[in-house]
Amino acid sequence: MLRLLALSTLACMLFCASCTNDAEPVAMAPVADTVPAPPPPVRKGTNAITFPEDGYTQYSPITFIDYLKENVASGTVLLDKAPKDWVKKQHIPQLIAMLDNVEPCAGVSLKNEGPNPPDNVQSSIAAEALLLIESYRQKLAYPSQPGSLQFIKILSKSTTDPSKLILLPQKHQIDDAKSWAAKQ
């Protein structure tokens, strides 16, 4: 306790003008010179919209892709898991046909799990179609990952908006899905 009192008195004498005869406190080196600055915060998407509660009954996986196209400006659609059998075998041929479509659309993120991508990242029809196909293949509820960013890792410059990056599936992912579908 005595040490603490002595230290606080010493600190007061060094920095407080009223405790010394000097008019100005003693200057110290700024903290920024000795401590590295923290990294800038990752900017999350700010325009995200929430998928309607009854959305899985209103939309099929095919019309859901249209919904994502219509909401490209939102960047991300926040949603709950779909019923396990929402993506059906009958949807697969149409989804496979979308795998070469690099048109931008909104990505998806689970409401309480997936991070929203930054505002300058858009998904693509191909990426979202592949995520739907993979949910069916793995017999998992859609989305099988917390969000588009966790599943599709390739970013490319958008051809429609050069300030945006777009999520595109890797060639081997597309080839694998097409090969699998041909065997079904």
Residue pairs with C-beta under 8 A, 6 or more apart in sequence:
12 19
13 19
13 20
14 20
14 25
14 26
15 25
15 26
16 25
17 23
17 24
17 25
42 118
43 118
43 119
44 115
44 116
44 117
44 118
45 75
45 76
45 116
45 117
45 118
45 119
45 121
46 119
47 73
47 74
47 75
47 76
47 119
48 74
48 75
48 76
48 77
48 78
48 109
48 116
49 71
49 74
49 76
49 77
49 78
49 106
50 77
50 78
50 79
50 111
51 67
51 77
51 78
51 79
51 80
52 58
53 80
55 64
55 67
55 79
56 82
56 83
56 86
59 67
60 91
61 86
61 87
61 88
61 91
61 95
61 132
61 142
62 91
62 94
62 95
64 132
65 95
65 98
65 105
65 125
65 128
65 129
65 132
67 77
68 77
68 105
68 106
68 107
68 108
68 123
68 125
68 128
69 103
69 105
69 106
69 125
71 77
71 105
71 106
72 104
72 105
72 106
72 122
73 106
74 106
75 106
75 107
75 116
75 117
75 119
75 121
75 122
76 106
76 107
76 108
76 109
76 116
76 117
76 147
77 106
77 107
77 108
77 109
78 108
78 109
78 110
78 111
78 116
79 108
79 109
79 110
79 111
79 143
80 110
80 111
81 110
81 141
81 142
81 143
82 135
82 141
82 142
82 143
83 141
84 139
84 140
84 141
86 141
86 142
87 95
87 132
87 133
87 135
87 136
87 142
88 136
89 136
89 184
91 132
91 136
92 133
92 136
92 181
92 184
93 181
95 129
95 130
95 132
95 133
96 129
96 133
96 177
96 178
96 181
98 125
98 126
98 129
99 126
99 129
99 130
99 133
99 169
99 174
99 177
99 178
100 126
100 174
101 124
101 125
101 126
101 129
102 124
102 125
102 126
102 156
102 159
102 166
102 168
103 124
103 125
103 160
104 122
104 123
104 124
104 158
104 160
104 161
104 164
104 166
105 122
105 123
105 124
105 125
105 128
106 122
106 123
107 117
107 121
107 122
107 123
107 127
107 128
107 147
107 148
107 149
107 167
108 114
108 123
108 128
108 131
108 143
108 147
108 148
109 115
109 116
109 117
109 146
109 147
109 148
109 149
110 143
110 146
110 147
113 146
113 147
114 143
114 145
114 146
114 147
114 149
114 150
115 146
115 147
115 149
116 147
117 123
117 147
117 148
117 149
117 167
120 163
120 164
120 165
121 149
121 155
121 164
121 165
121 166
121 167
122 158
122 161
122 164
122 165
122 166
122 167
123 148
123 152
123 166
123 167
124 166
124 167
124 168
124 169
126 168
126 169
126 174
127 148
127 151
127 152
127 167
127 168
127 169
128 148
130 151
130 152
130 169
130 173
130 174
130 177
131 142
131 143
131 144
131 145
131 148
131 151
131 152
132 142
133 177
133 181
134 144
134 151
134 177
135 141
135 142
135 143
135 144
137 177
137 180
138 144
143 151
144 151
145 151
148 167
149 167
152 167
152 168
152 169
152 173
153 170
154 167
154 168
154 169
154 170
155 165
155 166
155 167
155 168
156 165
156 166
156 168
157 164
157 165
157 166
158 164
158 165
158 166
